[in-house]
Amino acid sequence: MAEYSLMVKNNSPNSSSFCVYTVSPDTQQIQQDLRSIAWFTKAANPNGQIKFRWELSFSFAWAESGQLVPGVFFEAGEIITADPSDDRRNRAYFEKNDGAYRFGDSTQATLPSKGALGITTSGNIPHGQASIGVGINGKAALAVNATPHYHFTFIPKIQYWLAFGNFREGVVLDLNSMVRNVVEIKFPANVYDLQVTLNEDNTWS
């Protein structure tokens, strides 16, 4: 599996954090109110540079997060391997058993469409207490609120974005407020290493 790397140089006069996050461009995902999580964060001083590395491997995750709104910390209670090309690992069943959440017998989950990932929730999942989502490279990246008898489908089309500011890894982002100091990171076909610079005037190159 290819490893992606992103070298980031801070040529601005400010000390803060770079944050890599993901969004899904798929309309179906947007309609599900899919939330982006601060996936990777690293602090950088002026003239400093940092490097992010990851593999495009997927997982399922859940968190006892309460209502999933910007600023909430998604602390995964469980992360299990997922694979959209494997009918045994492309779905998960989220339930509450003996007072605790868990991923149970995946054969009880609805089989997603080819090339997709799916999480089915049991009828005993209370409203507004937990969230479910997808991880990339072992870290939660995208999540939705969990409700009973719900089937969440994730289509693995991903856009990478980079932001500069005050971020904490694992926190749900408010993308509507992030209109400055952000840039989309596009990896061309068969290219896995990119370099990005935050310039002195807070533009990107």
N, C-alpha and C positions, 0 to 999 in steps of 0.2 A: 504494500500500500504506500502510495506516494506521501511524502511529508511536505507540508506547506511551511514556508517561513516568510515572515514580514519584518524587515528591519525598519525601525522608525527613528528619525533624528529630530531632536528638539532644537531648532534654531530660533525659537521665540525667546523673549526675555522673561518668560514665566516658568515657575516650577509647578507642576501638576501631574495628572495621570493620563496616560493613553488608555483607551478602552476599545477593545474589539468586540463588536456585537453582530448578530445576524438578524436578518428579516427574511420573510418569505414573500416573493412577488406573486404567489398564486392567489387568485381571487377567493377561492374556497377557504384558504387559511385566514385571510383578512376577515371574512364573514364570521369565523369562529372566535374572533376577538383574541387572536394569538398574540401573546406578549413577548417582547424581546427582553432578555436578561443580560446584564453586564457579564459577558462570557470570559474575557481575559482583561485584566487591568495591570498596569505597571507604572510606577512613578518615574518621572524623568525631570532632571534639572536642566536649565539652559546649557546648550552645547553638549548635552548628553544624548546617548542613543541606547535603544533597547531592542530586543528581538523577541518576537512571538513565534512559536512553532506548534504545529498540530497536524494530526492525520484526520482524514474525513471518515471517521468511524462513528456510528450512531449508537444511541442507547435510549432507554426509557427511564424516566425519573418521576418521582412524586415528592411533594413536600406538604407538611401540615402548616401551611402558610397563612391561613385565613384568607380573606378576600384578596385576590391578586390585583393589586393596584400599584402605580408607580411609587417607588420607595420601599416596598415590601421586600424583605430578604427571602429568597428561595433557597432554603437549606434542605437539600435532598435527604429524605429519609431512606431512600433506596434508589440505586441505579443498577439496571440490568442491561446486558448487551442486546442490541437490536440490529436486524439486517433486513433491508427491504427486499432482498433477493431470495430470502429463505422463509418458506411458509411456516417453519417452526419458530422463527425468531422475529417475524415481522408484526407481531401483535402481542398485547399484554392485557391482563385482566386485573383491574384495580378494585379492591374490596376492603371492607373493614371486618377484621376477624378477632374475636376476644378483646374488643376494645381498642385495637390497633390497626393502622392501615398496612397494606402489603400488596405486592403483586402476587396473585394467586395462580390458579390453573389456567394457563393461556388458551387451552382448548375451549374455554367458555367465552372467549373473546370473539367478536365478529372478524372474519377474515377480510382484510383490506383489499383494495384493488391492486392489481399487479404493479410492483414498483413503489408501493406506498407503505407507510407504517400506521398501525392503529392501536388505540387503547380503548377498551370497553370498561365502563364502570358498573359496579353492582348496584342493586336497588337500595343498599343500606349506607350509601355514601351521603352524608348530610350536605346541605347547601352551605356554601361560603366558608368552609373550614379547611379544605385541602385543594391542591392544584396538581395537575399532571402535565407532563411535557416530554420533550425530546432533548437529549444531550448530544453533544458533538465532542469527540475526543475525551469522553469521560466526564464532561462538565455540562450542567444544564444550560441550554441556550435559548429555548423557546417553550412557553408554557401557557396553559389555559386554566380557568377555574374548573374544578371537578364538581359535577352534579350527578344525581342518581340516574341510572339507565341511560347513560350518554355514550356515544361512540365518537371519539376524536380521531380524525384522520390527518396524518401529516404527509404531505407530498415533498420529497426531499429535493426541492429547488431552493437554493440558498444564495442570498446576497450578503457579502461581508461589508461591514462599515467600520470606520475608525473615528473615534472622537477624542477630544482633548478637554479635560476639565476635572471636576471633583467627582470621582466615581469609586464605588466599592464593588468588588467582584461578587456576583450572585444577586445583586439588587435588580428589581424590575425597573426598566427604564421608561421615562416619559418621552417618547419620540417626538411628540408634538412640540415640546419645548426645546428640542435639540436641533436648532436650525443654523447655529453657528459652530465653527470649529469641528465640522464633521465632513467626511469624504468617503465615497464608496470605493472599495478596494476590488478591482477586477483582475482576476488571473486569466490571461489569455490561454488558449489551448496549449497543453504540454509545457506550461510555465508554472513553476512552483515556488519561485523566490522573487520577492518584490522589495523595493526600497521606497520609502515615503519620507518626505521632509516637511515638517511644520516650519514655515518661514517666519522671519522676523515680524512681518505684517499680518501674521496668522492666516496666510494662504497656504495651500498645499502644493507640493511638487513631487 
